[in-house]
Each structure stands twice: as C-alpha cells, then as structure tokens.
Amino acid sequence: MAARALAIHMGREAAQAIERDGWTPALFSLLLGASGGPKCFILAGLDRYLFNDFLQRSDAPLSTLGSSIGSWRHACLAQDDPAAAVDRMIHHYMHQSYSSARPGPEEISAGSLQILDAILGERGAQTIANHPRIRSHIVTARGRGAAGSRSSALLATGMGAAALGNTVSRKWLRHSFQRVVFHNSETPETGLSFPDFDTAYTRLQADNVAPALHASGSIPFVLTGERDIPGAPQGQYWDGGIIDYHFDLEQYHGDGLILYPHFSANIVPGWFDKFLPWRKAPIDDARRLVLLCPDERFVAGLPEGKIPDRSDFTRMSEEARISYWQACVEAAGAMAEEFASLVEGSDPLAGVKVYT
C-alpha cells in the first residue's frame, strides 16, 4: 500500500461533529495560516481545493487568522478567483530573482511588494477589505523601543533583548513587540479578542491592505518592514510570526471548528520559541482543531527529503531552487486529491488521527 501524502489530526469535538455531519464547511468558523515562507508550496494544492471548492460550499461567515505567508494565502481566498490568486502567488514567489548576489532588505522588500502586487491585482485590496463573508485578520508585530528601529545596530539590540526575555517567559515579548491585528469587519471576530501583547485592532481599508500584508511577512534584517501604516498606531511593523508563528491554539474562543492547513503536526507559538523545545504546543488538547499537514513519510520522499524553506535561497542555485520548489508543488497535489476523496467518501474519519 502506497504511503499517504496527507495526515489529518483532529480533536475530540471536531471528530464528533464531522462524524455526525460529514465534511460540512459551515462547521468551520476559523481558518488558520501560519508563518513559514516557502513552506507554503507544500500546501498549494490544498489551498486551491479548499479556497476554490470546499470553503465555497457554504455561505456562512468564515474568519481567517494569518501571519506572514499565512496571511498572504488567506488574501488569495478573499479574492474573486481564489485559485487564480493562489497560482499567481505560487508562480511569483517561486520565480523571485535578485540582481545582487547577497540582496539587502530594500531589494528583497521591493521584490516582496512586486509579489503582493501580482497577488492582489487591480481589485484584490478592495475585495479583501470589503468581502461580505471572509472576515480577514492579518497579524503584525509593532516594534517597541530598539525593536522598533530600522537601524541595524539598535534593531539587533532589540531583537537580542526580545530573545533573551522570551527564554524566561513568552509574556516578556510584550516589552519588545505589540500585536496589531488588521481586520475587515466593523469589529474583529469575538473569538479573536486576544488578551495578551497589548493587542490593538485596526480596520482594513483598500489603502492599508498591501502594507499590512507586507508588514506581516517582513522578517527583521531580511526585509524593511512597514512604518506608520495608515489607520494603525504609528511605529515600525514587522513579521506577525514574531509573536504568532504557529499561534497559541488555546486563545481562540469561537463557536465553530478550527481548520488549520499546516506544514507539520508541530505547533510552535512564536518565532523565538523555535529554539526552545519545551515551548512546543501539544495539539491533543485542541478539541475543535482539524489540522491538515503532509505525512512524514511523504515529506521524506520529496526530492530533498524536506519541504521548502528559506535556507533554499542560499544553499541552492536559482535554477535548482525553482526546479525543486516546482517538484514539491506538483507532488503536493496528492494531498489535495486525498482530502477531496475523504470529503466525498462514505467514512469522514477514514485515516484520521483523533485525539481523545
């Protein structure tokens, strides 16, 4: 029997609801999207199916919460033709190219904005800001003190202090960063009223969609970030993954299920927590979670034995990198095919790992 491409992890309440009602998209009230840059290629097929088919089978409101590339993926969902938007994102992200051997933040940010322009097109920003059903929530991190500086020396000091404080307690990050969530409805989703990091909420308008998305994916030292985004608190905005890399699943208090297409079954709350093994968040307590990710054996069979990541930019030639990424996108189509078969099949929990 061939190894599966897709692994599905499900909490107890989610399994009960899906066993009872089948794969009904109206069961889901939140779609999560994590930071991860090129890791998004492994989800390209799933995104096309979810955004253009499965999630379109319901008229119920759906909240999205994304940081970095997760927010970019959700920007595709909230457009008139989600599949075409996904294809534009994949193509332009895959084929990004720089004239410098070691491009700096200005050059990389210029390329990033070009990718966003391609994703959004002429109407994308307006469509996202005014979507009647998709309630977008874009997560950014506003720097405080030295972490809010564009000076490399001061920023390095601020990031070092943030990393050190985070080692003691994740709560200490609030001294260096404030979570700012951009949302497109009158008020943010009640289930996304975060009590930590002095969270601020800003209404999405057509003129701040692109800056919010760019900020959400702006890794310090790699990109320039955004400063003084229209409608938001003044200051320097960085990658939302600094605070919400994979998110704290216990913070969501909505009524429906959580759909989480992710890169693996490992959840790391914040970016600095990547280096702290004890901060890995268990998913077996997330009762309403449905997590879709590549099976470990499937990943082992990919050309490099791993999913794409940012290290590919430096360890591969441009030609080799694009070829490898394209191969991963093509292989990952099997994940979408398996999920579609499950949705249409007679046993909605076939092959699903349920946490009881």
C-alpha positions in Angstrom: 0.0 0.0 0.0 1.4 3.4 -1.0 2.2 5.9 1.7 -0.3 8.6 2.2 0.6 12.2 1.3 -1.9 13.8 3.8 -2.0 13.4 7.6 -5.1 14.7 9.4 -5.1 15.3 13.2 -8.4 16.0 14.8 -9.7 17.0 18.3 -12.5 15.1 20.0 -15.2 17.7 19.5 -14.2 18.2 15.9 -14.3 14.4 15.2 -17.8 14.1 16.8 -19.1 17.0 14.6 -17.6 15.7 11.4 -18.7 12.1 12.1 -22.2 13.4 12.6 -22.5 16.0 9.8 -19.7 14.9 7.4 -17.3 17.4 6.0 -19.6 20.4 6.1 -17.7 23.7 5.6 -20.2 25.6 7.7 -18.9 23.7 10.7 -15.7 25.7 10.5 -15.6 29.3 11.8 -11.8 29.9 11.7 -9.1 29.2 9.1 -5.6 29.5 10.5 -2.5 30.3 8.4 1.0 30.1 9.9 4.2 31.8 9.1 6.7 29.8 7.1 7.7 31.5 3.8 8.5 28.9 1.1 6.8 26.2 3.2 3.6 27.4 1.6 4.5 25.4 -1.6 3.6 22.2 0.2 0.1 23.5 0.7 -0.5 24.9 -2.8 -2.8 22.0 -3.9 -4.8 22.0 -0.7 -5.2 25.8 -0.9 -6.6 25.6 -4.4 -9.1 22.9 -3.4 -10.1 24.5 -0.1 -10.3 28.1 -1.4 -11.9 27.4 -4.7 -14.2 24.5 -3.9 -14.7 23.2 -0.3 -14.9 26.5 1.5 -17.1 27.9 -1.3 -19.9 25.4 -0.5 -21.1 27.5 2.4 -22.5 31.0 2.8 -21.7 31.1 6.5 -19.1 33.7 7.7 -15.6 32.4 7.9 -12.9 34.2 9.9 -9.3 33.9 8.8 -6.3 34.5 11.0 -2.9 34.5 9.4 0.7 35.7 10.0 3.3 36.2 7.3 2.8 33.8 4.4 -0.4 32.6 6.1 -1.9 36.0 5.7 -0.8 36.0 2.0 -2.5 32.7 1.4 -5.7 34.0 3.0 -5.5 37.1 0.8 -6.0 34.6 -2.1 -9.1 33.1 -0.6 -10.8 36.6 -0.2 -10.5 37.4 -3.9 -12.9 36.9 -6.8 -11.0 33.9 -8.2 -9.1 32.3 -5.3 -7.5 29.5 -7.4 -6.1 32.0 -9.9 -4.8 34.1 -7.0 -3.1 31.0 -5.4 -1.5 30.3 -8.8 -0.2 33.9 -9.1 1.3 33.7 -5.6 3.0 30.4 -6.2 4.4 31.5 -9.6 5.7 34.9 -8.5 7.1 33.7 -5.1 8.8 30.7 -6.8 10.4 32.8 -9.5 11.5 35.8 -7.4 15.0 36.8 -8.5 17.5 39.4 -7.4 20.3 41.1 -9.2 22.6 41.2 -6.2 24.5 38.1 -5.0 23.5 39.0 -1.4 20.4 41.2 -1.7 19.7 43.5 1.2 16.4 44.4 2.9 15.5 47.1 0.4 15.9 44.8 -2.6 14.1 41.9 -1.0 11.3 44.2 0.1 10.9 45.6 -3.4 10.6 42.0 -4.7 8.1 41.2 -1.9 5.9 44.1 -2.9 6.0 43.0 -6.5 4.8 39.6 -5.5 2.0 41.2 -3.5 1.1 43.4 -6.5 0.7 40.3 -8.6 -1.4 38.5 -5.9 -3.7 41.5 -5.4 -4.1 42.7 -9.0 -6.3 45.7 -9.6 -9.2 44.8 -7.3 -7.7 42.5 -4.7 -7.1 45.0 -1.9 -10.6 46.4 -2.2 -12.2 42.9 -2.4 -10.3 41.8 0.8 -11.3 45.0 2.7 -15.0 44.7 1.7 -15.5 40.9 1.5 -19.1 40.1 2.7 -18.2 36.6 4.1 -14.4 36.2 4.6 -13.5 38.0 7.8 -9.8 38.6 7.4 -7.5 39.1 10.3 -3.9 39.9 9.4 -1.4 39.7 12.3 1.6 42.0 12.5 4.1 42.8 15.3 4.7 46.5 16.0 8.2 47.0 17.4 8.8 48.8 20.7 11.9 50.5 21.8 15.0 49.3 20.0 12.9 46.6 18.3 11.0 49.4 16.5 14.1 50.8 14.9 15.3 50.5 11.4 18.9 51.0 12.5 20.6 47.6 12.2 22.6 48.1 15.4 19.6 49.2 17.5 17.4 46.5 16.0 20.0 43.9 16.8 20.0 45.1 20.4 16.2 45.0 20.5 15.9 41.5 19.0 18.6 40.2 21.3 16.7 41.5 24.3 13.5 40.1 23.0 15.0 36.6 22.5 16.5 36.7 26.0 13.3 37.8 27.6 11.3 35.2 25.7 13.6 32.5 27.0 12.4 33.4 30.5 8.8 33.8 29.6 6.9 34.3 26.4 5.0 37.1 28.1 8.2 39.2 28.2 8.0 39.7 24.4 5.4 42.4 25.1 8.2 44.7 26.1 9.6 44.5 22.6 6.5 43.9 20.4 2.8 44.7 20.3 0.4 42.5 18.3 -1.6 44.6 15.8 -4.4 42.8 14.0 -5.8 44.3 10.8 -9.4 43.1 10.2 -12.0 43.9 7.6 -15.3 43.9 9.6 -16.8 46.6 11.8 -15.3 44.7 14.8 -12.8 41.8 15.0 -14.2 38.3 15.5 -15.2 38.0 19.1 -13.3 34.7 19.3 -10.1 36.6 18.3 -10.2 39.1 21.2 -6.6 38.4 22.4 -5.8 39.5 25.9 -2.0 39.4 25.6 0.6 41.6 24.0 -1.5 44.7 24.4 -3.2 43.7 21.2 -4.5 46.5 19.0 -7.0 46.2 16.2 -7.1 48.2 13.0 -9.8 48.3 10.3 -8.6 47.1 6.9 -9.2 49.6 4.1 -8.1 49.4 0.5 -5.1 51.6 1.2 -3.6 49.6 4.0 -4.2 46.0 2.8 -0.9 45.8 0.9 1.2 47.5 3.7 -0.4 45.2 6.3 0.4 42.1 4.3 3.9 43.3 3.6 4.5 44.0 7.3 3.0 40.7 8.3 5.8 38.9 6.3 8.7 41.3 7.0 11.4 39.4 8.9 13.7 41.9 10.6 17.1 42.2 8.9 15.7 40.5 5.8 13.0 43.0 4.8 12.5 46.6 5.7 9.1 46.2 7.3 6.5 49.0 7.1 6.4 52.2 9.1 3.2 54.1 10.1 0.6 52.0 8.3 -2.5 54.1 7.5 -5.1 53.8 10.2 -2.8 51.9 12.6 -0.8 53.0 15.6 2.4 54.8 14.5 5.6 52.9 14.5 7.6 50.2 12.8 5.8 47.0 11.8 7.4 43.6 11.5 6.6 40.0 10.8 3.5 38.8 12.7 5.2 35.5 13.2 7.5 37.0 15.8 4.6 36.8 18.2 2.3 34.3 16.4 4.5 31.9 14.4 2.0 29.0 14.6 -0.4 30.6 17.1 -1.5 29.7 20.6 -4.4 27.4 19.8 -5.9 27.9 23.3 -6.6 31.6 22.6 -9.4 31.1 20.1 -12.8 31.1 21.8 -15.2 31.0 18.8 -18.1 28.7 18.4 -17.1 26.6 15.4 -14.3 24.3 14.4 -10.7 25.4 13.5 -9.4 24.4 10.1 -5.6 24.5 10.0 -3.7 23.5 6.9 -0.2 23.4 8.2 3.3 22.3 7.4 3.5 19.6 10.1 1.9 18.4 13.2 4.3 20.5 15.3 3.0 23.8 16.7 5.4 26.5 17.9 3.6 29.6 19.3 6.2 32.3 18.5 9.2 32.6 16.2 11.7 32.8 19.1 10.1 29.6 20.5 11.6 27.6 17.6 14.8 27.5 19.6 13.1 26.4 22.8 12.0 22.7 22.5 9.9 23.0 25.7 7.7 25.6 24.1 6.3 23.2 21.5 2.5 23.3 22.0 0.6 19.9 22.1 -2.3 19.6 19.7 -4.0 16.8 21.6 -5.8 19.3 23.9 -7.2 21.3 21.0 -10.7 19.7 21.0 -12.1 21.6 18.0 -9.0 21.5 15.8 -8.8 19.9 12.3 -5.1 20.0 11.2 -4.1 19.0 7.7 -0.4 18.5 7.0 1.9 16.5 4.9 2.6 13.0 6.2 6.1 12.5 7.5 6.8 9.6 5.1 5.6 11.7 2.2 8.0 14.5 3.2 10.9 12.0 3.4 10.2 11.1 -0.2 10.4 14.6 -1.6 13.5 15.5 -3.7 15.4 17.0 -0.8 13.7 14.9 1.9 12.1 18.0 3.3 9.6 20.7 2.4 10.9 24.0 1.0 12.3 26.6 3.4 14.2 29.9 3.4 17.6 28.1 3.5 17.0 27.1 -0.1 17.7 30.7 -1.2 21.3 30.4 0.0 22.2 26.7 -0.4 20.9 26.3 -4.0 21.4 28.0 -7.3 18.3 29.8 -8.6 17.7 27.2 -11.2 18.0 24.3 -8.8 15.8 26.0 -6.2 13.0 26.7 -8.7 13.1 23.2 -10.0 13.0 21.7 -6.5 10.1 24.0 -5.4 8.2 23.1 -8.6 8.6 19.4 -7.9 7.3 19.9 -4.4 4.2 21.8 -5.6 3.5 19.0 -8.1 4.0 16.3 -5.6 1.8 18.0 -3.0 -1.2 17.8 -5.4 -1.7 14.4 -3.9 -2.6 15.9 -0.6 -5.5 17.8 -2.2 -6.6 14.7 -4.0 -6.7 12.6 -0.8 -8.6 15.3 1.1 -11.1 15.6 -1.7 -11.6 11.8 -1.7 -12.2 11.9 2.1 -14.7 14.8 1.8 -16.7 12.9 -0.8 -16.3 9.4 0.7 -18.6 7.4 2.9 -16.3 7.4 6.0 -15.5 11.0 7.0 -12.9 9.9 9.6 -11.1 7.4 7.4 -7.4 7.6 8.2 -7.9 10.5 10.6 -5.9 10.6 13.9 -8.4 11.6 16.6 -7.2 12.9 20.0 -9.5 11.7 22.7 
